[in-house]
Amino acid sequence: MVCIILTRIDLTFEFDLVCKLTMRAAELNQETYIEFLVDKHRNFYFMEMNTRIQVEHCVTEEVINFDLIKEQIKIAMGEKITGENYLPQMHAIECRINAEDPYNDFRPSPGRINILNTPGGHGVRVDSHVYAGYVIPPYYDSMIGKLITVARTRDEALDTMYRALSEYVIDGVKTTIPFHLQLMKNEDFRKGNFTTKFLESFEME
């Protein structure tokens, strides 16, 4: 059974609900992602439950140091889930690097990648399929890759992300890298003073 807890808050009823949903998923022997929000008044909002790998799985992997993809492959082979209960030990953040122009309402930017330099170093992870010469088609999702940073504190993870974004070079198409760079320096974002409407008032410089 894998019962992944993504918060340290003490909301007894809601915590019980999440665990019951996870236990049900364990009975089905599959990986399950439960999404919810908690506001500043500690109100709990259940969003959804997905019985599959999520695109954000890499953040979970980094904060609990557990290979979820390997586990899913084992499940497909008929093996039982081997994980246990985990609590996050680190802080991780993910930026989706898309072929979109953040200065033009995130308009898609398909085309050929001429130059590609991906960042690295301690606490930096890049999940991607592209290479120099790769052509991003206009027909599908515009995601080029996922950039993930992990550190002992949120501030350190944000600082590492800014450094990694600064080193990420993609020439030939417009990308969301400039947007993420500005976001990492936004004081409200860094302090956690934002809502789901945050981007409606965010302006690119």
Contacts in CASP RR format, 6 or more apart in sequence:
PFRMAT RR
TARGET T0000
AUTHOR 0000-0000-0000
METHOD contacts of the structure
MODEL  1
MVCIILTRIDLTFEFDLVCKLTMRAAELNQETYIEFLVDKHRNFYFMEMN
TRIQVEHCVTEEVINFDLIKEQIKIAMGEKITGENYLPQMHAIECRINAE
DPYNDFRPSPGRINILNTPGGHGVRVDSHVYAGYVIPPYYDSMIGKLITV
ARTRDEALDTMYRALSEYVIDGVKTTIPFHLQLMKNEDFRKGNFTTKFLE
SFEME
1 22 0 8 1.000
1 23 0 8 1.000
1 26 0 8 1.000
1 81 0 8 1.000
1 83 0 8 1.000
1 84 0 8 1.000
1 85 0 8 1.000
2 22 0 8 1.000
2 26 0 8 1.000
2 31 0 8 1.000
2 66 0 8 1.000
2 68 0 8 1.000
2 71 0 8 1.000
2 81 0 8 1.000
2 83 0 8 1.000
2 84 0 8 1.000
2 86 0 8 1.000
3 19 0 8 1.000
3 22 0 8 1.000
3 23 0 8 1.000
3 26 0 8 1.000
3 84 0 8 1.000
3 85 0 8 1.000
3 86 0 8 1.000
4 22 0 8 1.000
4 60 0 8 1.000
4 64 0 8 1.000
4 86 0 8 1.000
5 15 0 8 1.000
5 18 0 8 1.000
5 85 0 8 1.000
5 86 0 8 1.000
5 87 0 8 1.000
5 88 0 8 1.000
6 60 0 8 1.000
6 63 0 8 1.000
6 88 0 8 1.000
7 38 0 8 1.000
8 87 0 8 1.000
8 88 0 8 1.000
9 38 0 8 1.000
9 42 0 8 1.000
11 38 0 8 1.000
11 42 0 8 1.000
11 44 0 8 1.000
13 44 0 8 1.000
14 36 0 8 1.000
14 44 0 8 1.000
14 46 0 8 1.000
17 46 0 8 1.000
18 34 0 8 1.000
18 36 0 8 1.000
21 32 0 8 1.000
21 34 0 8 1.000
21 49 0 8 1.000
22 32 0 8 1.000
22 34 0 8 1.000
25 31 0 8 1.000
25 32 0 8 1.000
25 49 0 8 1.000
25 51 0 8 1.000
26 81 0 8 1.000
28 51 0 8 1.000
29 75 0 8 1.000
29 78 0 8 1.000
29 80 0 8 1.000
29 81 0 8 1.000
30 51 0 8 1.000
30 52 0 8 1.000
30 75 0 8 1.000
30 81 0 8 1.000
31 51 0 8 1.000
31 52 0 8 1.000
31 53 0 8 1.000
31 68 0 8 1.000
31 71 0 8 1.000
31 72 0 8 1.000
31 75 0 8 1.000
31 81 0 8 1.000
32 49 0 8 1.000
32 50 0 8 1.000
32 51 0 8 1.000
32 52 0 8 1.000
33 49 0 8 1.000
33 50 0 8 1.000
33 52 0 8 1.000
33 53 0 8 1.000
33 54 0 8 1.000
33 56 0 8 1.000
33 57 0 8 1.000
34 46 0 8 1.000
34 48 0 8 1.000
34 49 0 8 1.000
35 47 0 8 1.000
35 48 0 8 1.000
35 49 0 8 1.000
35 50 0 8 1.000
36 44 0 8 1.000
36 45 0 8 1.000
36 46 0 8 1.000
36 47 0 8 1.000
37 44 0 8 1.000
37 45 0 8 1.000
37 47 0 8 1.000
38 44 0 8 1.000
38 45 0 8 1.000
39 45 0 8 1.000
53 68 0 8 1.000
53 69 0 8 1.000
53 72 0 8 1.000
55 96 0 8 1.000
55 146 0 8 1.000
56 94 0 8 1.000
57 68 0 8 1.000
57 69 0 8 1.000
58 92 0 8 1.000
58 94 0 8 1.000
58 125 0 8 1.000
58 127 0 8 1.000
58 146 0 8 1.000
58 148 0 8 1.000
59 92 0 8 1.000
59 93 0 8 1.000
59 94 0 8 1.000
59 148 0 8 1.000
60 66 0 8 1.000
60 68 0 8 1.000
61 67 0 8 1.000
61 68 0 8 1.000
61 69 0 8 1.000
62 90 0 8 1.000
62 92 0 8 1.000
62 125 0 8 1.000
62 148 0 8 1.000
62 150 0 8 1.000
63 88 0 8 1.000
63 89 0 8 1.000
63 90 0 8 1.000
63 91 0 8 1.000
63 92 0 8 1.000
63 150 0 8 1.000
64 86 0 8 1.000
64 87 0 8 1.000
64 88 0 8 1.000
64 89 0 8 1.000
65 89 0 8 1.000
65 90 0 8 1.000
66 83 0 8 1.000
66 86 0 8 1.000
71 81 0 8 1.000
71 82 0 8 1.000
71 83 0 8 1.000
74 81 0 8 1.000
74 82 0 8 1.000
75 81 0 8 1.000
90 150 0 8 1.000
90 151 0 8 1.000
90 152 0 8 1.000
90 157 0 8 1.000
91 150 0 8 1.000
91 151 0 8 1.000
91 152 0 8 1.000
91 153 0 8 1.000
91 154 0 8 1.000
91 156 0 8 1.000
91 157 0 8 1.000
92 148 0 8 1.000
92 149 0 8 1.000
92 150 0 8 1.000
92 157 0 8 1.000
93 148 0 8 1.000
93 149 0 8 1.000
93 154 0 8 1.000
93 157 0 8 1.000
93 158 0 8 1.000
93 161 0 8 1.000
94 146 0 8 1.000
94 147 0 8 1.000
94 148 0 8 1.000
95 146 0 8 1.000
95 147 0 8 1.000
95 148 0 8 1.000
95 161 0 8 1.000
95 165 0 8 1.000
95 176 0 8 1.000
95 180 0 8 1.000
96 143 0 8 1.000
96 145 0 8 1.000
96 146 0 8 1.000
96 176 0 8 1.000
97 128 0 8 1.000
97 143 0 8 1.000
97 144 0 8 1.000
97 145 0 8 1.000
97 146 0 8 1.000
97 147 0 8 1.000
97 168 0 8 1.000
97 170 0 8 1.000
97 175 0 8 1.000
97 176 0 8 1.000
97 177 0 8 1.000
97 180 0 8 1.000
98 106 0 8 1.000
98 142 0 8 1.000
98 143 0 8 1.000
98 144 0 8 1.000
98 175 0 8 1.000
98 176 0 8 1.000
99 108 0 8 1.000
99 109 0 8 1.000
99 110 0 8 1.000
99 111 0 8 1.000
99 136 0 8 1.000
99 142 0 8 1.000
99 143 0 8 1.000
99 144 0 8 1.000
99 173 0 8 1.000
99 174 0 8 1.000
99 175 0 8 1.000
100 106 0 8 1.000
100 107 0 8 1.000
100 108 0 8 1.000
100 109 0 8 1.000
100 142 0 8 1.000
100 174 0 8 1.000
100 175 0 8 1.000
100 176 0 8 1.000
101 107 0 8 1.000
101 109 0 8 1.000
101 174 0 8 1.000
102 174 0 8 1.000
102 176 0 8 1.000
102 178 0 8 1.000
102 179 0 8 1.000
102 204 0 8 1.000
103 174 0 8 1.000
103 178 0 8 1.000
103 204 0 8 1.000
104 174 0 8 1.000
106 176 0 8 1.000
106 179 0 8 1.000
107 174 0 8 1.000
108 138 0 8 1.000
108 142 0 8 1.000
109 136 0 8 1.000
109 142 0 8 1.000
109 173 0 8 1.000
109 174 0 8 1.000
109 175 0 8 1.000
110 135 0 8 1.000
110 136 0 8 1.000
110 137 0 8 1.000
110 138 0 8 1.000
110 142 0 8 1.000
110 173 0 8 1.000
111 135 0 8 1.000
111 136 0 8 1.000
111 172 0 8 1.000
111 173 0 8 1.000
112 133 0 8 1.000
112 134 0 8 1.000
112 135 0 8 1.000
112 136 0 8 1.000
112 172 0 8 1.000
112 173 0 8 1.000
113 130 0 8 1.000
113 131 0 8 1.000
113 132 0 8 1.000
113 133 0 8 1.000
113 134 0 8 1.000
113 135 0 8 1.000
113 136 0 8 1.000
113 144 0 8 1.000
113 170 0 8 1.000
113 171 0 8 1.000
113 172 0 8 1.000
113 173 0 8 1.000
114 132 0 8 1.000
114 133 0 8 1.000
114 171 0 8 1.000
114 172 0 8 1.000
115 132 0 8 1.000
115 169 0 8 1.000
115 170 0 8 1.000
115 171 0 8 1.000
115 172 0 8 1.000
116 130 0 8 1.000
116 131 0 8 1.000
116 132 0 8 1.000
116 133 0 8 1.000
116 134 0 8 1.000
116 169 0 8 1.000
116 170 0 8 1.000
116 171 0 8 1.000
117 167 0 8 1.000
117 168 0 8 1.000
117 169 0 8 1.000
118 126 0 8 1.000
118 128 0 8 1.000
118 168 0 8 1.000
119 126 0 8 1.000
119 147 0 8 1.000
119 163 0 8 1.000
119 164 0 8 1.000
119 165 0 8 1.000
119 166 0 8 1.000
119 167 0 8 1.000
119 168 0 8 1.000
120 126 0 8 1.000
120 164 0 8 1.000
120 167 0 8 1.000
123 149 0 8 1.000
123 150 0 8 1.000
123 151 0 8 1.000
123 160 0 8 1.000
124 147 0 8 1.000
124 148 0 8 1.000
124 149 0 8 1.000
124 160 0 8 1.000
124 164 0 8 1.000
125 147 0 8 1.000
125 148 0 8 1.000
125 149 0 8 1.000
125 150 0 8 1.000
126 145 0 8 1.000
126 146 0 8 1.000
126 147 0 8 1.000
126 148 0 8 1.000
127 145 0 8 1.000
127 146 0 8 1.000
127 148 0 8 1.000
128 144 0 8 1.000
128 145 0 8 1.000
128 146 0 8 1.000
129 145 0 8 1.000
130 136 0 8 1.000
130 144 0 8 1.000
130 145 0 8 1.000
136 142 0 8 1.000
136 144 0 8 1.000
136 173 0 8 1.000
144 170 0 8 1.000
144 175 0 8 1.000
147 161 0 8 1.000
147 164 0 8 1.000
147 165 0 8 1.000
147 168 0 8 1.000
147 180 0 8 1.000
149 157 0 8 1.000
149 158 0 8 1.000
149 160 0 8 1.000
149 161 0 8 1.000
149 164 0 8 1.000
150 157 0 8 1.000
150 160 0 8 1.000
151 157 0 8 1.000
151 159 0 8 1.000
151 160 0 8 1.000
155 190 0 8 1.000
158 184 0 8 1.000
158 190 0 8 1.000
161 180 0 8 1.000
161 184 0 8 1.000
162 181 0 8 1.000
162 184 0 8 1.000
162 185 0 8 1.000
165 177 0 8 1.000
165 180 0 8 1.000
165 181 0 8 1.000
165 184 0 8 1.000
166 181 0 8 1.000
168 177 0 8 1.000
170 177 0 8 1.000
178 204 0 8 1.000
179 204 0 8 1.000
182 204 0 8 1.000
182 205 0 8 1.000
183 189 0 8 1.000
183 202 0 8 1.000
184 190 0 8 1.000
186 202 0 8 1.000
188 194 0 8 1.000
188 198 0 8 1.000
189 198 0 8 1.000
END
